[in-house]
Amino acid sequence: MAFEHYVRSGQRLLRCGYTTGSCAALAASGAAWLLLTGEAPKTVRLVTPKGWTVETPLLDCSLDGDTARCAVRKDAGDDPDATDGCLVYAAVRRKERGIAIDGGEGVGRVTRPGLDQPVGAAAINSVPRRMIAAAVEEVCAETGYGGGLSVLISVPDGAALAKKTFNPMLGVEGGISILGTSGVVEPMSVRALVETIATELRQHRAEGALRVLLTPGNYGADYLRQDGSIPKNIPIVKYSNFPGDALDIAAAEGYREALLVGHIGKLVKLAGGIMNTHSRVADCRAELFTAHAALCGADAALCRRLMDAVTADACIAALDTAGLREAVMKSLLAAAQRHLDRRAGESLRVGAVLFSNEYGLLGRTETAQALLREWRV
C-alpha cells in the first residue's frame, strides 16, 4: 500500500512518507481493536493533520493476557530518514479512565529542557500524542468501551537508530523521538532541518544562554574546538545551509549575541547577502571574490583567474600572488557584516569569522572582533 503523495524537487518527483507519530497512532489503533474485540484488522488507517489518509498493514500482532500489541512499519518515502523501515509498536492495556501514553524500549527520554516534552518524559511530541489519543478514542467509541486505555510505544531498533539522528546532541537519550507535526514526511525537507536548528537554539536558550556560536557543519565545529580565541562555555549550533533562518530564530528566541564561524567557501556568500548557502540555491563565490578584488584594484588578468578558480582556497592563492588578500578580505568582511546586520535586526548583535583549512584564520568582521573581546572578559 504505497503512500502515493509526491513533492517536486527540481526536476524530480519525490514520494512522501509518514512520520513515526503516524506509525505510533496507527499501531495503537490496531492494538486497541485487538484488545477490545479479540481480533486485529488486517489494515489500519488514519487522516493525518495534513489531511492526507494513511492506510497500512498491521504487523506482528499478539494478544497476551491483558495486553494487545501491534506494529506498523515506518515508510519515509524518498526521504533519507534514519528511521525508514523500522517497526513502531504499540502495546495497549485497559485502565480505569483516560488515555495514558508513554514510551518503552527504543523511545528516547528527554534529559534537557527546551524540547517539546518536559525533562524525564518520553520523547513523544505533542502532535503524535494527540494523534495516538484520538486513534484509540475512536476505537473505544466504535466498540462501545467506556473505560480508559494505557498505550506504550516502543521501537526495538530505536537505541541504535538514535545514534544516526540529532537526538544525542539535543538531550534525548536511549532511543528515537516520536515526531511529526503534519503526520507526513516530505522528502529532503528544508522545514525539518530548520526545525532541528530551532529546537537546539530553543534548548540552549531555555538553559539560560544569551550568546551562541553558529557554524555550518563539522569544519566550523572542529575549528572552534581548536581555536583558542573562542570561549568554550558558549553553545555551538550547526545551521547547515541556513544562516538566515538561524539568525531569525536566535533573534526570536531572545539571544543577544551570535557569532557565525565557518569556512570561507560557505561564509563568503554572506558578502552577497546569500542566506541559503546551498550550492544549488546560490554559489557566486568566484563572482564575489572577483567583484571585491576589482574594487581593490585587481587587473583584468587577476579577475579572470579568480572567475576561473574552482575553490575559495584557489581564490585566496590568486590574491596572495597579487598581494591583495588583506584588502579583498577586508572588503568582503565589511559587505558580509552589512548583510548580517540587515538580517539580524536591532535585537541581535552578530558577527562572522572566516577561516580556511589550508590558510587558517582569514578574517573577522568588526562586530566579531568586538564580540570576541567582550566574551573573553
Summary of the structure (lengths in Angstrom):
residues: 377
radius of gyration: 25.4
end to end distance: 61.3
largest distance: 83.9
contacts: 1304
relative contact order: 0.10
helix: 40%
strand: 25%
